[in-house]
Amino acid sequence: MVYSTTDVVGHFELHSPPPTGSYHSRGGIYSTAKGMEECEEDCNSDHRTLLQVRWVNGNLSYYDWEWLCQFRSHSSSDFPTAVTPDLAIGAIHNSNVVELPTLDYEFVLHTRRGTMEALEAIIEHGALLVQNSPIPRDHPDCENHTPSDATGTPSDQVVASLGKCLSGGRLSHGSLYGDTFRVVSQPNAQNIAYTRSALAPHQDLVYYESKPFLQLLHCISNAGEGGESVLVDAMAATEYLRTVDHNLFNVLCHVEATFIKQRPGADIVSFKPHIRISPQTGEVIEVNWAPPFEGPLSLYPRSPIHDPSLSDDYPRAYQALECLLDIHAVHAGRNVLELELRRKLQDYSRRYTWERVLEPGDILVFNNQRMCHGRRSFSSCEGGKTSRERHLIGCYTDAMETINTYRVLRREHRGFGGRVRSIGNGTRGSYV
């Protein structure tokens, strides 16, 4: 839309008081930074600061100035949104990183303040550990806990209830594995997740155009030895890569990988780069990393935008990102990175990889669009009448529904408006 002139912002007296928001579109009326009561009084006033726009066709539009200011560009240095290493959790032995935030299950589930604090922790640092959740009575491991720890609810309801609480009432991405799913070793498993082998850090369901936002993993029981859960902040890691080798970073922003899911009843394919950046700010807004679900790399040498150097450098760029995200990466072919660069990347990985054995009742919640998760290999615990296996129950939430829940809660507590925080979900900054 093209306009010719804009009049000076000032106070206008109108026969019909403008609503909060665009007077031109007469959008919904919501609270402002002044608070709901003051806003309602202001909306009944004939005096409001407006911006008048005169379009080339002669029409006039009026916009509420305060409302526009709430959505001013968040690229200003006063409102950083980049997910940088200083926001990232890391190795437990690294005193220079953020500790994984923890909250109590009942506090998060049954208080709006707790729900808001949980979402705020995930938005700021990418993950949260929710502790003291009930152990279902229908699982044998509840015998190892006091009666107050056990519950008669179905085993998947504990994590489902928390997921719905954080997302506004609905779980997502349930067509392949169900609204809730179990991660437990099985004989003759066709998916490595259902074995006792290590899982390299990755993201789930990357082959979807819009992969899940939150992933929740409820620990029902753990193994005899090993089985540590692993988290790596992939967005912070790629920002680090930009600082040490901008060319490799650029390659991962432009070359599209192929992500696939093929099995009986499923044939999903999507093409996307490993790193997506904001066209407005240049900040990393999404990372896509799931090596077990990558198909053949599709390059188009005759494309008018094809740059041969991108495809030539792709193996080095891919290996660089793998070094950052997986401290145990073993490259089948030769190392294609310079020794000094590889050492820098591996040192970062050692300092910023979080590992911990989950205890029964722990629920690990993390941003699947920002974080990579995995596990170390484990063995079962033999003895007594049963053998204890590592057993987790999981679910997913949708990005926009979860962010909507957060924004509504923030508006209730602090008013609509305020500083911009990074939500690290691969889309936008969040006005809070």
C-alpha positions in Angstrom: 0.0 0.0 0.0 1.3 3.5 -0.9 0.5 6.6 0.9 1.2 10.2 -0.1 1.5 12.1 3.2 1.1 11.5 6.9 -0.2 14.1 9.2 1.5 15.0 12.5 0.5 12.8 15.4 -1.9 14.7 17.7 -5.1 14.6 19.6 -8.2 14.3 17.6 -11.8 14.8 18.8 -14.1 12.3 17.1 -17.7 11.7 17.4 -17.0 8.0 17.8 -14.1 7.2 20.1 -11.5 5.0 18.4 -10.9 1.5 19.7 -7.6 0.3 20.9 -5.8 -0.8 17.7 -6.3 0.2 14.2 -9.2 2.7 13.8 -9.2 2.0 10.1 -10.0 -1.7 10.5 -11.8 -1.3 13.9 -10.1 -4.3 15.3 -10.8 -6.0 18.6 -10.5 -4.0 21.8 -7.7 -5.3 24.1 -5.9 -4.0 27.2 -2.9 -1.8 26.7 0.2 -1.3 28.8 -1.9 1.1 31.0 -3.9 -1.8 32.2 -7.4 -3.0 31.5 -9.4 -0.6 33.7 -7.5 2.5 32.5 -7.9 1.3 28.9 -11.7 1.0 29.3 -11.8 4.5 30.6 -9.6 5.7 27.8 -11.8 4.1 25.1 -14.7 6.1 26.4 -12.8 9.3 26.0 -13.0 11.5 22.9 -9.3 12.3 23.2 -6.7 9.8 21.8 -3.4 10.2 20.1 -3.9 9.1 16.5 -1.8 8.9 13.3 -3.7 10.1 10.2 -2.7 8.7 6.9 -3.9 10.2 3.6 -3.8 7.6 0.9 -3.2 8.4 -2.8 -6.8 7.8 -3.6 -7.9 10.5 -1.1 -9.1 8.2 1.6 -8.1 8.8 5.2 -7.1 6.2 7.8 -6.6 6.7 11.5 -4.3 4.5 13.7 -3.9 4.5 17.4 -0.4 5.7 18.1 0.2 3.7 21.3 -1.0 0.5 19.6 1.4 1.1 16.7 4.3 1.7 19.2 3.6 -1.7 20.8 4.4 -3.3 17.4 7.4 -1.2 16.5 10.4 -3.1 15.0 12.1 -5.4 17.6 15.3 -5.2 15.6 16.5 -2.4 17.9 19.5 -3.1 20.1 17.2 -2.3 23.0 15.1 -5.3 22.3 17.4 -8.2 21.4 15.7 -11.4 20.1 18.6 -13.5 19.0 19.2 -16.8 20.8 22.8 -16.5 21.7 25.1 -18.7 23.9 24.6 -16.5 27.0 20.9 -17.7 27.0 21.7 -21.3 26.5 21.8 -24.1 29.1 24.9 -26.2 29.0 27.0 -28.9 30.6 26.4 -29.3 34.3 30.1 -28.9 35.1 30.2 -25.6 33.1 29.6 -22.8 35.6 29.4 -20.1 32.9 26.1 -21.4 31.4 22.5 -21.1 32.5 21.2 -23.8 34.7 18.1 -25.7 33.5 15.1 -24.1 35.1 13.0 -26.3 37.3 9.4 -26.0 38.5 6.9 -28.1 40.5 4.3 -30.1 38.5 1.3 -29.0 40.7 2.4 -25.4 40.6 2.6 -25.3 36.8 -0.6 -27.4 36.2 -2.9 -25.7 38.7 -1.9 -22.1 38.8 -1.9 -19.6 36.0 1.2 -18.0 37.5 2.9 -21.4 37.3 1.9 -21.9 33.7 3.2 -18.5 32.8 6.5 -19.0 34.6 6.9 -22.4 32.8 6.4 -20.9 29.4 8.6 -17.9 30.2 11.5 -20.3 31.2 11.1 -22.3 28.0 10.9 -19.2 25.8 14.0 -17.6 27.5 16.2 -20.7 27.7 14.6 -23.3 25.5 13.8 -26.0 28.1 12.4 -26.7 31.5 12.4 -29.6 34.0 9.1 -30.1 35.7 9.5 -32.2 38.8 7.3 -34.2 41.3 4.7 -35.3 38.7 2.6 -38.3 39.7 3.7 -41.9 38.8 0.8 -43.8 37.4 -0.4 -46.8 39.3 -0.8 -48.8 36.1 3.0 -48.9 35.7 5.1 -51.4 37.8 7.6 -48.8 38.8 5.1 -47.1 41.0 5.9 -49.9 43.5 9.2 -48.1 44.2 7.5 -44.9 45.3 5.5 -43.9 48.3 1.6 -44.0 48.0 1.5 -40.2 47.8 3.7 -40.3 44.7 1.4 -42.7 42.9 -1.9 -41.9 41.2 -4.8 -43.8 39.8 -4.8 -41.7 36.6 -4.0 -43.4 33.3 -0.3 -43.4 32.6 -0.4 -41.0 29.6 -2.8 -38.5 31.3 -0.1 -36.9 33.5 2.0 -35.6 30.6 -1.0 -34.9 28.4 -2.6 -32.7 31.1 0.6 -30.7 31.3 0.9 -30.4 27.5 -2.7 -29.2 27.2 -2.1 -26.7 30.1 0.8 -25.2 28.2 -0.9 -25.1 24.8 -4.3 -23.8 25.8 -6.1 -27.2 25.8 -5.0 -29.3 22.8 -2.1 -31.5 21.8 -0.7 -31.6 18.3 1.0 -33.7 15.6 -0.7 -36.9 16.7 -1.3 -38.5 13.2 1.8 -40.6 13.2 2.3 -41.7 16.8 -0.9 -40.7 18.6 -1.5 -37.7 20.8 0.8 -39.4 23.4 3.5 -41.9 22.7 5.8 -44.2 24.6 9.6 -44.4 24.3 10.6 -47.8 25.6 12.8 -50.5 24.1 11.1 -53.2 22.1 12.3 -56.4 20.4 12.9 -56.1 16.7 12.2 -52.4 16.8 12.1 -50.6 13.4 12.9 -47.2 15.0 16.1 -46.6 16.9 14.2 -44.6 19.5 12.7 -48.0 20.7 16.0 -49.6 21.3 18.7 -49.3 24.1 21.1 -47.6 21.7 22.3 -44.0 21.9 20.3 -41.4 20.1 22.3 -38.5 18.7 20.9 -35.0 19.3 18.1 -34.3 16.8 14.7 -32.7 16.4 11.4 -34.6 16.0 9.2 -34.5 13.0 11.4 -32.1 11.0 9.8 -33.5 7.8 6.6 -31.6 8.7 6.4 -28.1 7.2 5.7 -26.9 10.7 7.3 -29.2 13.2 6.1 -29.4 16.9 6.9 -26.5 19.2 7.0 -28.1 22.6 8.0 -31.7 23.2 7.3 -33.1 26.7 8.9 -36.4 27.9 7.6 -37.8 31.2 10.0 -40.2 32.9 8.1 -43.2 34.3 11.1 -45.4 35.0 14.8 -45.3 34.1 17.3 -48.0 33.2 19.9 -49.7 35.3 22.9 -47.9 33.8 23.2 -45.0 31.3 20.2 -43.5 29.5 21.1 -39.9 30.2 18.9 -37.4 28.5 20.7 -34.9 26.3 19.8 -31.3 25.2 21.7 -28.9 23.0 20.5 -25.4 22.1 20.8 -25.6 18.3 19.9 -21.9 17.7 22.6 -20.7 20.1 25.1 -23.1 18.4 24.4 -21.8 14.9 24.8 -18.2 16.1 28.2 -19.4 17.4 29.0 -20.9 14.0 28.3 -17.6 12.4 31.0 -15.9 14.5 33.7 -18.5 13.8 32.9 -19.2 10.1 30.3 -17.0 8.4 30.8 -18.8 5.1 29.8 -22.2 6.4 26.9 -20.6 8.3 25.7 -19.0 5.0 25.8 -22.3 3.2 23.5 -23.9 5.8 21.1 -21.0 5.3 20.8 -21.5 1.5 21.2 -25.2 0.7 17.9 -27.0 1.2 18.1 -30.5 2.8 15.5 -33.2 2.1 13.6 -34.5 5.2 11.5 -37.6 4.8 9.3 -40.0 6.7 8.5 -43.1 4.8 6.9 -46.2 6.3 3.6 -48.1 5.8 0.9 -45.4 6.0 3.3 -42.4 5.9 5.1 -40.7 3.0 6.0 -37.2 4.1 8.7 -35.1 2.3 9.7 -31.5 2.9 12.7 -29.3 1.7 14.2 -26.7 4.0 17.6 -25.3 4.9 19.2 -26.4 8.2 19.2 -22.7 9.3 16.5 -20.1 8.7 17.2 -16.5 9.4 14.8 -13.5 9.7 14.7 -11.4 6.5 14.2 -8.4 8.7 16.9 -8.8 11.4 19.2 -11.6 10.1 18.8 -13.5 13.4 18.5 -17.3 13.5 14.8 -18.1 13.8 14.8 -21.8 13.2 17.2 -24.8 13.0 16.3 -28.1 11.2 18.4 -31.1 12.2 17.4 -34.7 12.0 20.1 -36.8 10.2 18.2 -40.1 10.5 15.4 -38.6 8.5 17.3 -37.0 5.6 16.8 -38.0 2.0 19.0 -37.4 -1.0 20.2 -33.8 -1.3 18.5 -32.1 -4.2 20.7 -29.5 -6.0 19.8 -27.7 -9.2 22.9 -26.6 -11.0 21.0 -25.0 -13.9 19.0 -22.8 -11.5 19.7 -19.1 -12.2 20.3 -18.6 -8.4 22.6 -21.6 -8.1 26.0 -20.9 -6.6 28.4 -23.8 -7.2 30.4 -22.8 -4.1 27.4 -23.5 -1.9 27.1 -27.1 -2.9 30.9 -27.5 -2.9 31.1 -26.3 0.7 28.0 -28.1 1.9 29.9 -31.2 3.3 32.1 -28.9 5.4 29.2 -26.9 6.6 27.2 -30.0 7.5 30.1 -31.5 9.4 30.6 -28.2 11.3 27.0 -28.2 12.5 27.3 -31.9 13.4 30.4 -31.1 15.5 28.5 -28.4 17.4 25.4 -30.5 18.1 26.9 -33.9 18.8 30.0 -34.3 20.9 30.2 -38.0 20.0 29.9 -37.5 16.3 32.0 -40.0 14.3 32.4 -39.1 10.7 32.3 -42.2 8.4 34.5 -40.5 5.8 37.5 -38.3 6.4 37.2 -35.1 8.4 36.8 -32.3 6.0 37.2 -29.5 8.5 40.5 -27.8 9.4 41.9 -29.1 12.7 41.7 -25.7 14.5 38.1 -25.1 13.5 37.0 -28.6 14.4 38.6 -28.2 17.9 36.7 -24.9 18.4 33.4 -26.5 17.5 34.0 -29.6 19.6 35.0 -27.5 22.6 31.8 -25.5 22.3 29.8 -28.8 22.1 31.5 -30.1 25.3 30.6 -26.8 27.2 27.0 -26.5 25.9 25.7 -30.1 26.0 23.4 -30.7 28.9 23.2 -34.4 30.2 21.2 -35.8 33.1 19.5 -39.0 34.1 15.8 -38.3 34.5 14.2 -39.5 37.7 10.7 -41.0 37.7 8.3 -38.2 38.0 10.5 -35.7 36.0 9.0 -34.2 32.9 11.5 -32.7 30.5 9.9 -29.9 28.4 11.8 -28.3 25.5 11.3 -26.2 22.4 11.6 -28.7 19.6 12.1 -25.9 17.0 15.1 -24.6 18.9 16.6 -27.5 20.9 18.1 -30.8 19.8 17.5 -33.7 22.2 18.9 -37.2 22.4 20.1 -39.8 24.9 23.0 -42.0 25.8 22.9 -45.8 25.5 21.6 -47.8 28.4 21.1 -51.3 29.8 18.1 -52.6 31.6 18.1 -53.2 35.4 17.7 -57.0 36.0 16.6 -58.3 39.4 13.5 -59.3 41.3 10.4 -60.2 39.5 10.8 -57.7 36.7 13.5 -55.9 34.8 13.3 -52.1 34.8 13.5 -50.5 31.4 13.9 -46.8 30.5 10.3 -45.7 29.9 9.2 -42.2 28.8 5.8 -41.0 27.7 5.7 -38.0 25.4 3.5 -35.5 23.6 3.8 -32.4 21.4 2.2 -28.9 21.2 1.6 -26.5 18.4 3.6 -23.3 18.2 1.0 -20.7 17.7 -1.4 -22.2 20.2 1.3 -22.4 22.8 2.6 -18.9 22.2 -1.0 -17.6 22.3 -1.3 -19.1 25.8 1.8 -17.4 26.9 0.8 -14.0 25.5 -2.6 -14.1 27.1 -1.1 -15.0 30.5 1.5 -12.2 30.1 -1.3 -9.7 29.3 -3.2 -10.8 32.4 -0.2 -10.3 34.7 1.6 -7.3 33.2 -0.7 -5.6 30.6 -0.4 -5.7 26.8 2.9 -4.1 25.8 6.4 -3.9 27.2 9.8 -5.2 26.2 10.2 -7.8 23.5 11.6 -11.2 24.5 13.0 -13.9 22.2 10.6 -16.8 21.9 13.1 -18.9 20.0 10.5 -20.8 18.1 11.6 -20.0 14.6 9.0 -17.4 13.9 8.8 -14.0 15.6 9.6 -12.0 18.7 7.0 -11.9 21.4 5.6 -8.6 22.6 5.2 -9.0 26.4 
